[in-house]
Structure formats: structure tokens, C-alpha cells
Amino acid sequence: MAAIPVPGRPRKLGERQTQRLLRLLTKGALAYGFPNDLWTLRRIASVVRREFGVTYQPNHIWLLLRNCDGSCQVPEPRALQRDEEAIAHWKRYRWPHINKGERTWGPSGSRG
């Protein structure tokens, strides 16, 4: 049975190319010479142009990613010196002792 033609302009990237693009994006933006590992729509558009020879407007890249179950996420900024192990230790052993105090603030005579 023949495939039913879809109205409108044909896609610039086929299914295989789109899957390849997603694999390329998992390498990170640093692998493509960008100064940080944050993907932006412009950066992705430049990778698509470089890898596939296809030009997309950055706002159309978002539609392409959305069709592939992509999401728009901004990484949470964290200090480079952050020590996850020390934070977990503090939360487990120090915070319970600090948190044992009064639950509300008020004059000393109002504690009831």
C-alpha cells in the first residue's frame, strides 16, 4: 500500500538525519568549538548547516526539536567549588541539630 502524501512543504531533514542530529547534540556544544556547553537554537542551526548543508531559522529549530520530544531547559547554575559530598553530610548531620529549635518566632512569654 502506498504512503498517503502529506500536504505542505517536505521536511528539510529526514527521520534518519534528525536522529543523527540528536546524537550529535549529545556530544555537547564544546565538541563543536563553542565557548561553553550550552546549546542555543542558533548554535544548533549552525551545526545543522555544517553537518547537513541545510539552513534553518533558529526559531524553526525549536519546532524540529519539539517534534523529537526535545525540551527547552536552562541548566541550573552551580558553583565550580560545590562539594556534593560535604553538602550531603551537612544536611544529614548538622541540619537536624540546627532545626530542632522553635518552629515560630515570638516573644518568650507567647510560647505555648
PEQUI-V555222 format. One record per residue. RES is the residue in three letters. SS is DSSP state (H for helix, E for strand, C for the rest). Layout:
res:ss
RES:SS
RES:SS
This chain:
res:ss
MET:C
ALA:C
ALA:C
ILE:C
PRO:C
VAL:C
PRO:C
GLY:C
ARG:C
PRO:C
ARG:C
LYS:C
LEU:C
GLY:C
GLU:H
ARG:H
GLN:H
THR:H
GLN:H
ARG:H
LEU:H
LEU:H
ARG:H
LEU:H
LEU:H
THR:H
LYS:C
GLY:C
ALA:H
LEU:H
ALA:H
TYR:H
GLY:C
PHE:C
PRO:C
ASN:C
ASP:C
LEU:C
TRP:C
THR:C
LEU:H
ARG:H
ARG:H
ILE:H
ALA:H
SER:H
VAL:H
VAL:H
ARG:H
ARG:H
GLU:H
PHE:H
GLY:C
VAL:C
THR:C
TYR:C
GLN:C
PRO:H
ASN:H
HIS:H
ILE:H
TRP:H
LEU:H
LEU:H
LEU:H
ARG:H
ASN:H
CYS:C
ASP:C
GLY:C
SER:C
CYS:C
GLN:C
VAL:C
PRO:C
GLU:C
PRO:C
ARG:C
ALA:C
LEU:C
GLN:C
ARG:C
ASP:C
GLU:H
GLU:H
ALA:H
ILE:H
ALA:H
HIS:H
TRP:H
LYS:H
ARG:H
TYR:H
ARG:H
TRP:H
PRO:H
HIS:H
ILE:H
ASN:C
LYS:C
GLY:C
GLU:C
ARG:C
THR:C
TRP:C
GLY:C
PRO:C
SER:H
GLY:H
SER:H
ARG:C
GLY:C
